[in-house]
Each structure stands twice: as C-alpha cells, then as structure tokens.
Amino acid sequence: MALTKCKECGTEVSKSATACPKCGAPLKKKTSLFTWLVIIGIVLIVIGFVSQPSKEEKTVQVAQTLEQLAKTPVSNISPHGELAEIFLPMSKYTDVQRENKEKEITGKVVQWKLKVYEVKKLSEDKYKIQTQADSETLGTVVYVQVRNAQEKSFLESLKTDDFVTVRGKIDGVVPFIRHISIDPAILVVK
C-alpha cells in the first residue's frame, strides 16, 4: 500500500484515503497526466468550434475578397514569354531560378486569357480550371469563385480548347507539373 504524508499533521496516510484519519483534513488527489490531456483536448476542440466563422460570415468574407480582387490593379505578368520559358517542361532554367521567380510573382494579381483543358466543380460556388500549356503559354490551375448563375452556367458550358479570361491572385506553383496556381480568381466577362 502506497503512503503519503498529511500536509496538516504529518501523519502517514494511504494514498487512496480521501481524508486524514488523525486530523480529518481532506487529502488532495493528484490529477493524472491522462486526465489533464483529456481536459486540454476538450478545451481545444471547444475553442476550435467557437472560433470557426459561421456560414454567413464565410460568405461575407469571400464576397469582400472577390470585391477587393476586382478592384486591385493587375500586374503586367504574362503567361507567355519569359514566365512560360521558366516553367514549361524541358526548360533550361534551374529549380533555384524557378523558386526565385515563384517568390517574385506569388501574391501578384493577374488577368489572363487562357485556353481551357479541364473544368472541375469543387463546390456550389467554386470551380477549378486547368489550362493548357504549349510551347509559348504557361499552364495554370485557376480556382474560380462564381458570383452568379450566369457565371456558373458559363463555366459549366466550357469545353477543351475554349478560352476563358480570369482575374486572380497568383498563389504559387503546382509541384511536378509546374503550372501556376491562381487562387482566388473571378471570371472576367466582357
């Protein structure tokens, strides 16, 4: 039987006792590490649920982001020329040069007319457009937020080799395929 000392009177008492048999003082039980980990886990889960924005808040945030994107001046970066030379397969540029260029262009807003390869619906209001790369044009993966039924219908009608004009923020480079990722993006309808 494991013993501990009463903090009040110093009597040796069984660790399983709830009070000192001599003076009656309550004995504190140590909380196990497992119990603390469970409590911390529950608190973190509750904080995670409480801090999540509601669906309405997310909708407002997306709308504000798209509105700001529509107003932001576009960079003069082109999917043709130097950028295509750097990222196309069989490029003479090195990984270091590609990484440096990626850092330089990430976060820039561009407006590009691109040739569609594939369109995939990700959610009710978000689509992924993969564009074709050729010897002069860089391939891209564009994540388009639709703002209305007309844009949704337009995206769902696109076929391979159709052209689409998008405006979006360069998010980096998709590994292995060396396509530029643009997220978020909106359609430019003229």
N, CA, C and O of each residue as an XYZ file, in Angstrom:
760
protein
N       0.843     -1.166      0.000
C       0.000      0.000      0.000
C       0.902      1.247      0.000
O       1.819      1.353      0.815
N       0.637      2.182     -0.911
C       1.429      3.400     -1.031
C       0.961      4.412      0.009
O      -0.234      4.575      0.256
N       1.943      5.088      0.611
C       1.621      6.059      1.665
C       2.067      7.448      1.257
O       2.978      7.621      0.448
N       1.406      8.429      1.835
C       1.761      9.827      1.665
C       1.598     10.497      3.014
O       0.975      9.920      3.906
N       2.135     11.695      3.197
C       2.002     12.407      4.478
C       0.890     13.431      4.397
O       0.720     14.112      3.385
N       0.137     13.529      5.480
C      -0.894     14.557      5.604
C      -0.194     15.902      5.710
O       0.735     16.044      6.506
N      -0.604     16.875      4.946
C       0.029     18.195      4.944
C      -0.292     18.980      6.213
O       0.405     19.943      6.534
N      -1.345     18.580      6.943
C      -1.749     19.287      8.155
C      -0.991     18.784      9.386
O      -0.401     19.562     10.134
N      -1.025     17.445      9.577
C      -0.462     16.914     10.822
C       0.780     16.042     10.630
O       1.446     15.691     11.604
N       1.095     15.690      9.384
C       2.282     14.906      9.093
C       2.117     13.404      9.253
O       3.090     12.666      9.103
N       0.915     12.932      9.553
C       0.659     11.504      9.712
C       0.752     10.818      8.362
O       0.310     11.355      7.347
N       1.339      9.611      8.360
C       1.379      8.839      7.122
C      -0.001      8.270      6.871
O      -0.616      7.656      7.743
N      -0.473      8.495      5.641
C      -1.833      8.119      5.278
C      -1.789      7.401      3.930
O      -0.937      7.700      3.093
N      -2.699      6.461      3.721
C      -2.802      5.756      2.441
C      -3.137      6.749      1.333
O      -3.933      7.668      1.524
N      -2.514      6.547      0.170
C      -2.792      7.428     -0.980
C      -4.228      7.318     -1.456
O      -4.731      8.230     -2.113
N      -4.895      6.224     -1.139
C      -6.281      6.054     -1.577
C      -7.272      6.736     -0.635
O      -8.456      6.830     -0.958
N      -6.801      7.225      0.551
C      -7.697      7.884      1.512
C      -8.082      9.257      1.006
O      -7.301      9.926      0.330
N      -9.308      9.677      1.344
C      -9.784     10.997      0.934
C      -9.590     12.030      2.042
O      -9.613     13.232      1.779
N      -9.397     11.561      3.300
C      -9.174     12.460      4.437
C      -8.201     11.796      5.399
O      -8.094     10.570      5.438
N      -7.498     12.604      6.169
C      -6.547     12.097      7.162
C      -7.346     11.456      8.309
O      -8.240     12.094      8.865
N      -7.026     10.186      8.672
C      -7.760      9.541      9.760
C      -7.474     10.180     11.136
O      -8.269     10.018     12.062
N      -6.346     10.904     11.277
C      -5.993     11.502     12.571
C      -6.626     12.874     12.751
O      -7.279     13.134     13.761
N      -6.428     13.773     11.746
C      -6.931     15.145     11.922
C      -8.164     15.454     11.084
O      -8.814     16.477     11.296
N      -8.491     14.591     10.145
C      -9.689     14.786      9.312
C      -9.498     15.736      8.138
O     -10.454     16.011      7.414
N      -8.283     16.244      7.932
C      -8.022     17.175      6.824
C      -8.209     16.459      5.487
O      -7.777     15.317      5.326
N      -8.856     17.131      4.524
C      -9.012     16.489      3.211
C      -7.654     16.334      2.540
O      -6.791     17.205      2.648
N      -7.480     15.227      1.854
C      -6.234     14.972      1.136
C      -6.446     15.267     -0.339
O      -7.389     14.776     -0.960
N      -5.556     16.073     -0.882
C      -5.660     16.409     -2.310
C      -5.230     15.224     -3.135
O      -4.210     14.592     -2.861
N      -6.012     14.932     -4.144
C      -5.664     13.869     -5.097
C      -4.940     14.534     -6.261
O      -5.369     15.581     -6.747
N      -3.859     13.937     -6.699
C      -3.170     14.441     -7.887
C      -3.949     14.018     -9.109
O      -4.376     12.869     -9.223
N      -4.134     14.957    -10.027
C      -4.811     14.659    -11.275
C      -3.803     13.987    -12.200
O      -2.689     14.476    -12.382
N      -4.204     12.876    -12.773
C      -3.292     12.129    -13.634
C      -3.001     12.891    -14.927
O      -3.783     13.743    -15.351
N      -1.879     12.574    -15.535
C      -1.485     13.190    -16.803
C      -2.537     12.920    -17.870
O      -2.860     13.799    -18.670
N      -3.066     11.712    -17.880
C      -4.100     11.356    -18.854
C      -5.324     12.263    -18.702
O      -5.878     12.745    -19.690
N      -5.741     12.491    -17.441
C      -6.906     13.363    -17.203
C      -6.631     14.771    -17.708
O      -7.495     15.380    -18.339
N      -5.440     15.297    -17.440
C      -5.090     16.640    -17.924
C      -5.095     16.697    -19.457
O      -5.580     17.665    -20.043
N      -4.562     15.673    -20.094
C      -4.544     15.651    -21.558
C      -5.963     15.620    -22.130
O      -6.250     16.286    -23.124
N      -6.840     14.851    -21.502
C      -8.241     14.800    -21.947
C      -8.891     16.176    -21.782
O      -9.582     16.651    -22.683
N      -8.667     16.809    -20.635
C      -9.252     18.140    -20.384
C      -8.734     19.155    -21.405
O      -9.513     19.924    -21.967
N      -7.433     19.157    -21.640
C      -6.844     20.089    -22.616
C      -7.403     19.821    -24.011
O      -7.711     20.759    -24.747
N      -7.535     18.536    -24.382
C      -8.103     18.185    -25.686
C      -9.520     18.700    -25.850
O      -9.864     19.245    -26.898
N     -10.338     18.535    -24.834
C     -11.730     19.011    -24.888
C     -11.766     20.532    -25.020
O     -12.540     21.072    -25.811
N     -10.928     21.217    -24.246
C     -10.885     22.681    -24.317
C     -10.480     23.129    -25.722
O     -11.082     24.057    -26.260
N      -9.478     22.493    -26.325
C      -9.041     22.869    -27.677
C     -10.135     22.626    -28.710
O     -10.312     23.427    -29.628
N     -10.864     21.531    -28.568
C     -11.957     21.247    -29.502
C     -13.041     22.312    -29.374
O     -13.549     22.811    -30.378
N     -13.396     22.661    -28.131
C     -14.421     23.690    -27.913
C     -13.962     25.021    -28.504
O     -14.744     25.707    -29.163
N     -12.713     25.389    -28.277
C     -12.184     26.645    -28.827
C     -12.231     26.606    -30.345
O     -12.572     27.604    -30.979
N     -11.892     25.459    -30.940
C     -11.927     25.335    -32.405
C     -13.329     25.541    -32.959
O     -13.498     26.216    -33.975
N     -14.332     24.972    -32.311
C     -15.711     25.141    -32.787
C     -16.196     26.561    -32.587
O     -16.877     27.112    -33.452
N     -15.854     27.158    -31.462
C     -16.317     28.515    -31.160
C     -15.675     29.527    -32.097
O     -16.317     30.496    -32.500
N     -14.398     29.306    -32.450
C     -13.685     30.289    -33.270
C     -13.967     30.151    -34.766
O     -13.538     31.008    -35.539
N     -14.666     29.115    -35.196
C     -14.986     28.937    -36.609
C     -16.036     29.966    -37.041
O     -17.061     30.125    -36.378
N     -15.777     30.662    -38.152
C     -16.787     31.604    -38.624
C     -18.026     30.851    -39.123
O     -17.932     29.728    -39.618
N     -19.157     31.482    -38.983
C     -20.404     30.875    -39.449
C     -20.433     30.879    -40.978
O     -19.601     31.519    -41.621
N     -21.382     30.171    -41.544
C     -21.514     30.107    -42.999
C     -21.757     31.504    -43.573
O     -21.222     31.856    -44.624
N     -22.570     32.295    -42.867
C     -22.844     33.665    -43.327
C     -21.583     34.524    -43.287
O     -21.330     35.310    -44.200
N     -20.782     34.364    -42.206
C     -19.539     35.127    -42.096
C     -18.566     34.735    -43.203
O     -17.897     35.596    -43.774
N     -18.484     33.437    -43.510
C     -17.616     32.980    -44.591
C     -18.059     33.564    -45.924
O     -17.229     33.986    -46.728
N     -19.377     33.588    -46.159
C     -19.922     34.143    -47.405
C     -19.552     35.613    -47.536
O     -19.162     36.066    -48.612
N     -19.675     36.356    -46.442
C     -19.324     37.784    -46.448
C     -17.828     37.955    -46.705
O     -17.429     38.831    -47.473
N     -16.989     37.115    -46.062
C     -15.540     37.209    -46.251
C     -15.159     36.936    -47.705
O     -14.326     37.644    -48.272
N     -15.764     35.914    -48.310
C     -15.479     35.585    -49.709
C     -15.907     36.746    -50.602
O     -15.163     37.143    -51.499
N     -17.089     37.289    -50.368
C     -17.585     38.413    -51.179
C     -16.651     39.613    -51.072
O     -16.370     40.270    -52.074
N     -16.169     39.903    -49.870
C     -15.244     41.030    -49.689
C     -13.923     40.769    -50.411
O     -13.361     41.675    -51.026
N     -13.428     39.531    -50.336
C     -12.181     39.177    -51.020
C     -12.327     39.342    -52.527
O     -11.437     39.880    -53.186
N     -13.464     38.873    -53.079
C     -13.683     38.975    -54.524
C     -13.871     40.422    -54.960
O     -13.414     40.813    -56.034
N     -14.533     41.209    -54.141
C     -14.720     42.631    -54.450
C     -13.376     43.345    -54.478
O     -13.114     44.156    -55.366
N     -12.525     43.041    -53.502
C     -11.196     43.639    -53.462
C     -10.362     43.171    -54.660
O      -9.627     43.960    -55.253
N     -10.480     41.886    -55.012
C      -9.757     41.343    -56.159
C     -10.156     42.072    -57.447
O      -9.303     42.374    -58.282
N     -11.444     42.351    -57.602
C     -11.935     43.037    -58.802
C     -11.392     44.459    -58.904
O     -11.252     44.992    -60.005
N     -11.085     45.076    -57.766
C     -10.611     46.468    -57.751
C      -9.086     46.595    -57.803
O      -8.564     47.657    -58.140
N      -8.377     45.521    -57.472
C      -6.916     45.569    -57.408
C      -6.325     45.679    -58.809
O      -6.706     44.917    -59.698
N      -5.401     46.617    -59.022
C      -4.754     46.724    -60.337
C      -3.982     45.435    -60.655
O      -3.399     44.806    -59.772
N      -3.997     45.066    -61.931
C      -3.310     43.837    -62.335
C      -1.845     44.114    -62.644
O      -1.480     45.209    -63.073
N      -1.012     43.097    -62.417
C       0.414     43.170    -62.736
C       0.594     42.937    -64.228
O      -0.300     42.416    -64.895
N       1.733     43.317    -64.740
C       1.992     43.116    -66.167
C       2.635     41.761    -66.435
O       3.316     41.591    -67.446
N       2.429     40.808    -65.553
C       2.955     39.452    -65.723
C       2.120     38.748    -66.780
O       0.892     38.836    -66.767
N       2.780     38.054    -67.691
C       2.099     37.359    -68.783
C       2.342     35.854    -68.694
O       3.414     35.427    -68.265
N       1.353     35.043    -69.096
C       1.573     33.598    -69.115
C       2.413     33.151    -70.314
O       2.660     31.959    -70.497
N       2.841     34.102    -71.117
C       3.652     33.831    -72.305
C       5.077     34.333    -72.048
O       5.353     34.902    -70.991
N       5.950     34.131    -72.979
C       7.297     34.694    -72.896
C       8.134     34.100    -71.782
O       8.190     32.883    -71.608
N       8.797     34.993    -71.013
C       9.770     34.574    -70.002
C       9.166     33.606    -68.978
O       9.785     32.596    -68.644
N       7.968     33.906    -68.481
C       7.362     33.040    -67.467
C       7.135     31.633    -68.014
O       7.376     30.643    -67.323
N       6.676     31.556    -69.246
C       6.481     30.245    -69.875
C       7.814     29.533    -70.051
O       7.912     28.332    -69.801
N       8.839     30.261    -70.478
C      10.160     29.655    -70.660
C      10.692     29.073    -69.350
O      11.332     28.021    -69.349
N      10.428     29.755    -68.243
C      10.951     29.324    -66.949
C      10.251     28.061    -66.454
O      10.903     27.165    -65.919
N       8.928     27.982    -66.628
C       8.166     26.905    -66.002
C       7.746     25.766    -66.925
O       7.288     24.733    -66.436
N       7.883     25.914    -68.224
C       7.480     24.830    -69.124
C       8.393     23.615    -68.956
O       9.562     23.759    -68.599
N       7.859     22.417    -69.214
C       8.715     21.216    -69.168
C       9.884     21.378    -70.152
O       9.773     22.070    -71.164
N      10.968     20.744    -69.837
C      12.180     20.797    -70.658
C      12.797     22.196    -70.677
O      13.562     22.528    -71.583
N      12.467     23.007    -69.684
C      13.029     24.347    -69.562
C      14.522     24.264    -69.276
O      14.988     23.311    -68.650
N      15.269     25.260    -69.733
C      16.698     25.316    -69.458
C      16.977     25.998    -68.119
O      18.123     26.071    -67.676
N      15.912     26.499    -67.477
C      16.069     27.155    -66.185
C      16.195     26.101    -65.087
O      15.713     24.978    -65.234
N      16.846     26.473    -63.987
C      17.066     25.546    -62.873
C      15.972     25.700    -61.819
O      15.200     26.658    -61.841
N      15.922     24.747    -60.904
C      14.960     24.818    -59.802
C      15.153     26.087    -58.978
O      14.176     26.700    -58.546
N      16.397     26.483    -58.758
C      16.669     27.699    -57.990
C      16.055     28.908    -58.693
O      15.432     29.752    -58.050
N      16.228     28.991    -60.004
C      15.673     30.115    -60.751
C      14.142     30.085    -60.722
O      13.499     31.130    -60.619
N      13.565     28.890    -60.813
C      12.101     28.776    -60.738
C      11.591     29.176    -59.356
O      10.582     29.872    -59.240
N      12.286     28.737    -58.311
C      11.885     29.105    -56.951
C      11.956     30.613    -56.743
O      11.065     31.197    -56.127
N      13.004     31.240    -57.248
C      13.135     32.694    -57.126
C      12.010     33.412    -57.878
O      11.456     34.393    -57.382
N      11.680     32.926    -59.062
C      10.605     33.540    -59.849
C       9.265     33.341    -59.142
O       8.430     34.245    -59.125
N       9.062     32.153    -58.556
C       7.816     31.891    -57.830
C       7.652     32.881    -56.680
O       6.570     33.435    -56.486
N       8.722     33.105    -55.918
C       8.665     34.079    -54.818
C       8.329     35.471    -55.337
O       7.582     36.216    -54.703
N       8.878     35.811    -56.479
C       8.672     37.144    -57.062
C       7.226     37.370    -57.496
O       6.702     38.474    -57.347
N       6.577     36.333    -58.032
C       5.235     36.532    -58.597
C       4.095     36.152    -57.653
O       2.956     36.561    -57.877
N       4.376     35.380    -56.605
C       3.323     34.966    -55.676
C       2.708     36.193    -55.002
O       3.414     37.072    -54.507
N       1.386     36.230    -54.996
C       0.659     37.357    -54.407
C       0.267     38.426    -55.412
O      -0.540     39.302    -55.102
N       0.832     38.365    -56.616
C       0.505     39.352    -57.649
C      -0.856     39.032    -58.263
O      -1.219     37.865    -58.415
N      -1.595     40.066    -58.611
C      -2.892     39.899    -59.268
C      -2.673     39.999    -60.773
O      -2.029     40.925    -61.266
N      -3.227     39.019    -61.494
C      -3.076     38.979    -62.948
C      -4.450     38.831    -63.595
O      -5.408     38.374    -62.973
N      -4.513     39.227    -64.841
C      -5.714     38.991    -65.653
C      -5.240     38.363    -66.948
O      -4.579     39.007    -67.763
N      -5.591     37.081    -67.127
C      -5.093     36.322    -68.260
C      -6.233     35.691    -69.042
O      -7.236     35.253    -68.479
N      -6.049     35.658    -70.365
C      -6.940     34.899    -71.248
C      -6.242     33.569    -71.504
O      -5.128     33.533    -72.026
N      -6.914     32.467    -71.128
C      -6.277     31.158    -71.148
C      -7.110     30.135    -71.899
O      -8.332     30.256    -71.993
N      -6.438     29.133    -72.429
C      -7.089     28.050    -73.160
C      -7.426     26.921    -72.193
O      -6.543     26.391    -71.519
N      -8.690     26.558    -72.128
C      -9.181     25.572    -71.173
C      -8.758     24.163    -71.571
O      -8.809     23.787    -72.742
N      -8.342     23.396    -70.570
C      -8.102     21.969    -70.762
C      -9.183     21.162    -70.041
O      -9.758     20.232    -70.606
N      -9.455     21.536    -68.771
C     -10.430     20.793    -67.959
C     -11.083     21.729    -66.955
O     -10.459     22.681    -66.486
N     -12.354     21.454    -66.624
C     -13.083     22.204    -65.602
C     -13.653     21.198    -64.611
O     -14.248     20.191    -64.997
N     -13.460     21.488    -63.329
C     -13.989     20.608    -62.284
C     -14.736     21.449    -61.256
O     -14.250     22.490    -60.815
N     -15.925     20.981    -60.881
C     -16.724     21.667    -59.864
C     -16.244     21.198    -58.496
O     -16.264     20.001    -58.208
N     -15.810     22.142    -57.647
C     -15.324     21.802    -56.313
C     -16.412     21.959    -55.256
O     -16.456     21.210    -54.281
N     -17.292     22.944    -55.460
C     -18.420     23.180    -54.558
C     -19.460     23.954    -55.350
O     -19.290     24.174    -56.549
N     -20.529     24.367    -54.694
C     -21.596     25.089    -55.397
C     -21.103     26.376    -56.051
O     -21.631     26.801    -57.078
N     -20.096     26.988    -55.454
C     -19.643     28.272    -55.984
C     -18.141     28.334    -56.287
O     -17.584     29.419    -56.452
N     -17.497     27.183    -56.360
C     -16.060     27.183    -56.665
C     -15.737     26.108    -57.695
O     -16.160     24.959    -57.574
N     -14.971     26.511    -58.718
C     -14.571     25.615    -59.807
C     -13.059     25.686    -59.978
O     -12.421     26.702    -59.703
N     -12.516     24.568    -60.443
C     -11.086     24.522    -60.781
C     -10.973     24.398    -62.288
O     -11.530     23.480    -62.890
N     -10.251     25.322    -62.889
C      -9.991     25.281    -64.328
C      -8.513     24.985    -64.519
O      -7.651     25.711    -64.022
N      -8.230     23.912    -65.243
C      -6.852     23.626    -65.613
C      -6.703     24.058    -67.058
O      -7.518     23.705    -67.910
N      -5.662     24.821    -67.329
C      -5.477     25.327    -68.685
C      -4.343     24.586    -69.375
O      -3.522     23.922    -68.742
N      -4.330     24.723    -70.688
C      -3.336     24.013    -71.484
C      -2.028     24.785    -71.543
O      -2.000     26.014    -71.618
N      -0.967     24.031    -71.506
C       0.356     24.607    -71.737
C       0.766     24.215    -73.145
O       0.471     23.112    -73.605
N       1.443     25.119    -73.819
C       2.031     24.786    -75.116
C       3.421     25.401    -75.151
O       3.911     25.866    -74.122
N       4.050     25.413    -76.285
C       5.439     25.875    -76.357
C       5.595     27.357    -76.023
O       6.710     27.823    -75.786
N       4.491     28.098    -76.002
C       4.578     29.537    -75.735
C       3.760     29.982    -74.534
O       3.901     31.118    -74.082
N       2.909     29.112    -74.010
C       1.990     29.514    -72.944
C       2.127     28.600    -71.735
O       2.162     27.376    -71.858
N       2.203     29.210    -70.596
C       2.314     28.525    -69.329
C       0.985     27.872    -68.953
O      -0.072     28.461    -69.180
N       1.017     26.687    -68.392
C      -0.184     26.050    -67.873
C      -0.546     26.635    -66.517
O       0.333     27.043    -65.757
N      -1.834     26.676    -66.213
C      -2.277     27.198    -64.926
C      -3.366     26.310    -64.341
O      -4.035     25.555    -65.048
N      -3.517     26.425    -63.040
C      -4.647     25.840    -62.332
C      -5.316     27.022    -61.638
O      -4.733     27.654    -60.757
N      -6.551     27.309    -62.050
C      -7.254     28.504    -61.584
C      -8.464     28.083    -60.754
O      -9.275     27.269    -61.197
N      -8.581     28.640    -59.550
C      -9.710     28.361    -58.660
C     -10.664     29.548    -58.717
O     -10.423     30.593    -58.113
N     -11.748     29.360    -59.455
C     -12.689     30.451    -59.733
C     -13.877     30.392    -58.783
O     -14.501     29.344    -58.615
N     -14.180     31.526    -58.167
C     -15.392     31.677    -57.358
C     -16.460     32.268    -58.275
O     -16.266     33.342    -58.843
N     -17.576     31.575    -58.418
C     -18.651     32.125    -59.241
C     -19.477     33.083    -58.390
O     -19.695     32.850    -57.201
N     -19.926     34.154    -59.015
C     -20.669     35.178    -58.284
C     -22.148     35.191    -58.619
O     -22.938     35.852    -57.945
N     -22.527     34.455    -59.670
C     -23.948     34.436    -60.034
C     -24.225     33.237    -60.940
O     -23.309     32.526    -61.354
N     -25.497     33.032    -61.234
C     -25.924     31.875    -62.047
C     -25.366     31.949    -63.463
O     -25.053     30.918    -64.059
N     -25.237     33.152    -64.005
C     -24.707     33.322    -65.371
C     -23.263     32.816    -65.447
O     -22.905     32.112    -66.391
N     -22.428     33.170    -64.453
C     -21.042     32.707    -64.442
C     -20.986     31.188    -64.273
O     -20.178     30.521    -64.919
N     -21.834     30.648    -63.416
C     -21.886     29.203    -63.201
C     -22.234     28.484    -64.506
O     -21.606     27.489    -64.866
N     -23.233     28.997    -65.198
C     -23.654     28.405    -66.463
C     -22.520     28.479    -67.495
O     -22.267     27.519    -68.224
N     -21.850     29.620    -67.544
C     -20.746     29.804    -68.480
C     -19.635     28.782    -68.205
O     -19.151     28.121    -69.124
N     -19.236     28.657    -66.933
C     -18.175     27.706    -66.589
C     -18.558     26.276    -66.935
O     -17.736     25.505    -67.430
N     -19.796     25.933    -66.676
C     -20.238     24.562    -66.937
C     -20.415     24.273    -68.418
O     -20.556     23.115    -68.812
N     -20.408     25.318    -69.243
C     -20.526     25.117    -70.693
C     -19.165     25.042    -71.388
O     -19.098     24.693    -72.566
N     -18.093     25.362    -70.686
C     -16.766     25.375    -71.294
C     -16.329     23.977    -71.730
O     -16.610     22.976    -71.071
N     -15.632     23.949    -72.866
C     -15.077     22.708    -73.396
C     -13.573     22.883    -73.566
O     -13.063     24.003    -73.554
N     -12.876     21.778    -73.721
C     -11.452     21.827    -74.001
C     -11.228     22.672    -75.248
O     -11.957     22.552    -76.233
N     -10.222     23.519    -75.194
C      -9.809     24.449    -76.254
C     -10.617     25.749    -76.280
O     -10.293     26.640    -77.066
N     -11.661     25.892    -75.445
C     -12.330     27.192    -75.304
C     -11.391     28.129    -74.563
O     -10.458     27.691    -73.890
N     -11.648     29.416    -74.697
C     -10.860     30.410    -73.969
C     -11.687     31.011    -72.851
O     -12.903     31.166    -72.963
N     -11.002     31.345    -71.776
C     -11.635     31.980    -70.630
C     -10.692     33.067    -70.121
O      -9.474     32.887    -70.101
N     -11.267     34.194    -69.710
C     -10.463     35.259    -69.121
C     -10.743     35.296    -67.634
O     -11.892     35.398    -67.203
N      -9.670     35.212    -66.852
C      -9.788     35.206    -65.398
C      -8.910     36.294    -64.802
O      -7.912     36.719    -65.384
N      -9.319     36.719    -63.633
C      -8.543     37.697    -62.861
C      -8.358     37.081    -61.485
O      -9.335     36.718    -60.829
N      -7.105     36.959    -61.040
C      -6.881     36.328    -59.753
C      -5.500     36.586    -59.203
O      -4.661     37.245    -59.818
N      -5.299     36.038    -58.015
C      -4.041     36.219    -57.308
C      -3.193     34.961    -57.473
O      -3.660     33.849    -57.228
N      -1.954     35.148    -57.887
C      -1.037     34.019    -58.028
C      -0.732     33.476    -56.638
O      -0.304     34.198    -55.737
N      -0.969     32.173    -56.502
C      -0.854     31.505    -55.210
C       0.414     30.668    -55.117
O       0.717     30.128    -54.054
N       1.146     30.555    -56.193
C       2.371     29.750    -56.200
C       2.421     28.868    -57.427
O       1.741     29.125    -58.420
N       3.228     27.831    -57.352
C       3.409     26.907    -58.466
C       3.001     25.515    -58.005
O       3.372     25.081    -56.914
N       2.236     24.817    -58.837
C       1.831     23.441    -58.528
C       3.051     22.552    -58.754
O       3.597     22.521    -59.857
N       3.490     21.821    -57.708
C       4.680     20.977    -57.862
C       4.501     19.927    -58.970
O       3.378     19.536    -59.288
N       5.562     19.501    -59.520
C       5.670     18.445    -60.534
C       5.169     18.884    -61.908
O       5.846     18.629    -62.904
N       4.008     19.536    -61.997
C       3.501     19.917    -63.324
C       3.896     21.342    -63.697
O       3.690     21.766    -64.834
N       4.461     22.080    -62.746
C       4.952     23.445    -62.976
C       3.888     24.381    -63.537
O       4.204     25.266    -64.333
N       2.670     24.205    -63.146
C       1.605     25.127    -63.522
C       1.497     26.193    -62.439
O       1.721     25.920    -61.260
N       1.154     27.404    -62.849
C       0.919     28.475    -61.894
C      -0.460     28.254    -61.268
O      -1.432     27.969    -61.968
N      -0.529     28.387    -59.954
C      -1.812     28.281    -59.252
C      -2.338     29.698    -59.013
O      -1.625     30.567    -58.510
N      -3.596     29.907    -59.384
C      -4.240     31.204    -59.179
C      -5.455     30.983    -58.288
O      -6.418     30.323    -58.677
N      -5.393     31.549    -57.081
C      -6.460     31.345    -56.096
C      -6.410     32.482    -55.096
O      -5.388     32.676    -54.438
N      -7.502     33.248    -54.963
C      -8.800     33.128    -55.609
C      -8.781     33.789    -56.984
O      -7.862     34.529    -57.333
N      -9.832     33.492    -57.750
C      -9.968     34.086    -59.075
C     -11.453     34.325    -59.383
O     -12.340     33.673    -58.833
N     -11.679     35.272    -60.270
C     -13.022     35.558    -60.749
C     -12.998     35.560    -62.269
O     -11.949     35.743    -62.887
N     -14.160     35.356    -62.859
C     -14.276     35.434    -64.321
C     -14.329     36.901    -64.742
O     -14.878     37.750    -64.040
N     -13.751     37.169    -65.890
C     -13.865     38.491    -66.490
C     -14.765     38.323    -67.695
O     -14.373     37.731    -68.701
N     -15.966     38.845    -67.589
C     -16.945     38.712    -68.653
C     -17.032     40.041    -69.365
O     -17.275     41.078    -68.747
N     -16.829     40.003    -70.683
C     -16.868     41.244    -71.462
C     -18.059     41.271    -72.359
O     -18.258     42.240    -73.092
